[in-house]
């Protein structure tokens, strides 16, 4: 029996050597992945370079982990050049993928199921891409303000999107023009209109774009204006900029970039702060315009600003019922310190939390508390930066602080 067993093993080894490993063990790709992005599923894998075989790609609504599932799956592609990627564009749904190799001669398919190697066990979730475009734009000048009106088209019903409104002293016809423009507001797209109060006797041009819109086309009278528009000089003040719809321009009282502490680069007063070089010339322009519109400033200050004083900081109204799923200990410790008026240590914990990957709801709350603590410490510019995001969710709590900041920093050029 020993001699027979040894002989059989030797024959097996000999056959294994002659035929090659791939003739005994079915060949397969490895490291398959399927990721949904920008309306497409991107498939990737590693092809065994020593082979010359066709690549068959299958798709199904459940994992293709056995022959029964394979029979139900749909073959979506046959590749012949040792490719290692493929783009699939299915309808909405959850999809699993599998890849098998096929002999080019005889077309025998190597049926093998290797988890994470040639089939996916987590779905690629395909959602309908939301396409929203501005379809028309008009700008009408009145004595002391400009009214913008727009229409938009959406591929999804009842969608909520923000429209970003830009202003420039020349037509906004490309990305460079847009980057050099002032973003004057961010409003709900469904409002379909916005009232701007620019400086008088200056020709202006406008552009309205969907926030985070990709591949923007700059089309005259569709999303940008190409005819100059201006308002006449007048001394009437419009206090509408204290309304809930007002989005302030960044404040010129920033002299350094808050992200890195470096001086701003680039010149020009009609730019966003990170491009402004704040120097004596800039300060002179601000002072001259403050004097030019001093009567407007004084009237606003008399009517409203004297009533807006520094206000106490407080917890969010639903704090008693909130309990985070992650970072529970850190968050609750920071809140406890906040309650005991130990704002410095509370701020330290909140700022450390912000460096972590937080759930959206928790992140908004952390931004709120950082914002109000910085308001308490008199860091109004930084407070404003932190409060603008939670303002969408907690408008009732945040608005008083933002209005107070406007009042305190009113002498800056934008106000």
DAFENQUI-V745630 format. One line per field, one symbol per residue. ss: DSSP state (H for helix, E for strand, - for the rest). A space follows every 10 residues. Layout:
ss->???
This chain:
ss->-HHHHHHHHH HHHHHHHHH- HHH------E EEEEEEE--E EEEEEE---- --EEEEEEEE ------HHHH HH-EEEEEE- ----EEEE-- --EEEEEEEE EEE-----EE ----E---E- ---EEE---- -EEEEEEEEE E----EEEEE EEEE------ -EEEEEEE-- ----HHHHH- -EEEEEEEHH H-EEEE---- ---EEEEEEE ---------E ---E----E- --------HH HH-------- -----E---- --E------- --HHH----H HHHHHHHHHH HH-HHHHHHH HHH-HHH--- --------HH H------HHH HHHHHHHHH- --HHHHHHHH HHHH-----H HHHHHHHHHH HHHHHH---H HHHHHHHHHH ----HHHHHH HHHHHHHH-- -----
